Amino acid sequence: MGNVAVKWSGEDSQMFIGRDSFGHVLVSGSWPQDGNEEWQEWKGLKPSDLLLLSLASCSAYDVVTILGRQRQKLANLYVSVDGQQATDPPYPFTDIHLHYTLAGENLDEQKVERAIQLSEERYCSVAATVRGVAKLSHSYQIK
């Protein structure tokens, strides 16, 4: 089970300190747009981007694990995510596309495709959560 927390950094701020279930921290939020430079040094991750990063991280973990079990010699994996949001509040994601770039020794294209499908359709909890709201798609390239 995950137990995470967020603490507001204080008055006149739109910044938050988040802690994950292992005690790791990150800064999220935004800073005033009116030129108040006091908070300009506090650069945080945009909360909606955190969702996309979570999806990419979750799927990447699965793909690395699955390919390892299939004895594929993966040397590098890069996952980029393009998320399209609705134009009206609360701006939900409508379409999310993951692009996987893989490198390794004699990677089997069918095994790569299967690993990505298994991640997105069976193992990744983040994909399972957003699938009912946003349309998920993917592509990949083996270098």
C-alpha positions as MATLAB code, in Angstrom:
seq = 'MGNVAVKWSGEDSQMFIGRDSFGHVLVSGSWPQDGNEEWQEWKGLKPSDLLLLSLASCSAYDVVTILGRQRQKLANLYVSVDGQQATDPPYPFTDIHLHYTLAGENLDEQKVERAIQLSEERYCSVAATVRGVAKLSHSYQIK';
ca = [
       0.000    0.000    0.000;
       1.184    3.494   -0.767;
       1.196    6.158    1.898;
       2.240    9.539    0.560;
       1.856   13.056    1.889;
       2.036   16.641    0.662;
       2.818   19.703    2.755;
       2.127   23.254    1.628;
       5.347   25.269    1.755;
       3.662   28.321    3.188;
       1.914   31.624    2.791;
       1.953   33.314   -0.642;
       3.223   30.116   -2.226;
       1.819   27.579   -4.629;
       4.608   25.123   -3.855;
       4.230   21.791   -2.091;
       6.692   19.293   -0.655;
       5.690   15.716   -1.361;
       6.912   12.575    0.393;
       6.516    9.107   -1.062;
       5.974    5.880    0.868;
       9.749    5.393    1.147;
      10.479    8.898    2.454;
      11.773   10.385   -0.805;
      10.769   13.990   -1.369;
      10.039   16.249   -4.321;
       8.745   19.751   -4.881;
       5.604   20.289   -6.909;
       3.335   23.176   -7.769;
       3.969   26.474   -9.466;
       5.040   29.993   -8.608;
       3.185   33.287   -8.917;
       2.824   34.652  -12.419;
       2.748   38.295  -11.309;
       6.513   38.736  -11.254;
       6.980   37.925   -7.567;
      10.547   36.710   -7.742;
      10.709   35.516   -4.147;
       9.412   32.105   -5.219;
      11.133   31.958   -8.626;
      13.940   29.855   -7.121;
      11.415   27.226   -6.054;
      10.861   25.325   -9.233;
       8.562   22.390   -8.789;
       7.139   19.682  -10.947;
       3.725   20.398  -12.437;
       1.258   18.003  -10.772;
      -0.264   16.849  -14.067;
       3.256   16.138  -15.382;
       3.817   13.986  -12.296;
       0.981   11.759  -13.493;
       2.677   11.307  -16.875;
       6.039   10.677  -15.176;
       4.375    8.097  -12.948;
       2.942    6.332  -15.971;
       6.287    6.344  -17.787;
       8.177    5.130  -14.701;
       5.664    2.400  -13.929;
       5.691    1.071  -17.475;
       9.475    1.381  -17.851;
       9.955   -0.689  -14.687;
       7.682   -3.398  -16.085;
       9.322   -3.434  -19.513;
      12.824   -3.739  -18.026;
      11.667   -6.551  -15.728;
       9.785   -8.455  -18.427;
      12.609   -8.220  -20.974;
      15.082   -9.338  -18.306;
      12.993  -12.433  -17.613;
      12.951  -13.109  -21.356;
      16.767  -12.955  -21.353;
      16.793   -9.925  -23.632;
      19.993   -7.904  -23.257;
      18.529   -4.439  -22.805;
      21.193   -1.721  -22.529;
      19.054    1.421  -22.575;
      15.415    2.432  -22.299;
      13.959    5.920  -22.750;
      10.231    6.567  -22.470;
       8.728    9.865  -23.581;
       5.083   10.679  -22.964;
       2.799   13.084  -24.792;
      -0.388   13.858  -22.906;
      -3.271   15.795  -24.450;
      -5.604   17.517  -22.019;
      -9.150   18.854  -22.404;
      -9.364   22.626  -22.848;
     -11.847   23.100  -20.005;
     -11.374   22.608  -16.251;
     -10.496   20.283  -14.677;
      -8.372   19.635  -17.816;
      -8.412   15.830  -17.720;
      -6.049   13.939  -19.974;
      -7.914   12.686  -23.024;
      -5.087   10.997  -24.946;
      -1.742    9.763  -23.659;
       0.921    8.405  -25.998;
       4.043    6.642  -24.735;
       7.042    6.275  -27.022;
       9.681    3.729  -25.987;
      13.212    3.923  -27.358;
      15.193    0.788  -26.590;
      18.750   -0.264  -27.243;
      20.407   -3.576  -26.600;
      22.043   -6.617  -28.064;
      19.841   -8.401  -30.640;
      16.552   -7.336  -29.094;
      13.635   -9.413  -30.373;
      10.989   -7.026  -31.711;
       8.118   -9.383  -30.828;
       9.343   -9.661  -27.236;
       9.668   -5.893  -26.979;
       6.111   -5.380  -28.260;
       4.798   -8.064  -25.889;
       6.610   -6.535  -22.890;
       5.088   -3.118  -23.616;
       1.603   -4.596  -24.067;
       1.856   -6.595  -20.845;
       2.936   -3.512  -18.962;
       0.195   -1.275  -20.281;
      -2.599   -3.858  -20.173;
      -1.797   -6.043  -17.166;
       0.945   -4.883  -14.801;
       1.211   -1.085  -14.621;
      -1.126    0.218  -11.897;
      -0.901    3.768  -13.231;
      -1.974    2.662  -16.713;
      -4.864    0.732  -15.186;
      -5.939    3.855  -13.308;
      -5.847    6.302  -16.226;
      -7.099    3.877  -18.892;
     -10.750    4.539  -18.042;
     -10.303    8.295  -18.444;
      -7.715    8.728  -21.196;
      -7.037    6.788  -24.377;
      -3.599    5.160  -24.091;
      -1.428    4.425  -27.106;
       2.207    3.579  -27.656;
       4.957    3.271  -30.208;
       8.537    2.060  -29.947;
      11.849    2.143  -31.703;
      14.729   -0.291  -31.308;
      18.126    1.233  -31.920;
];
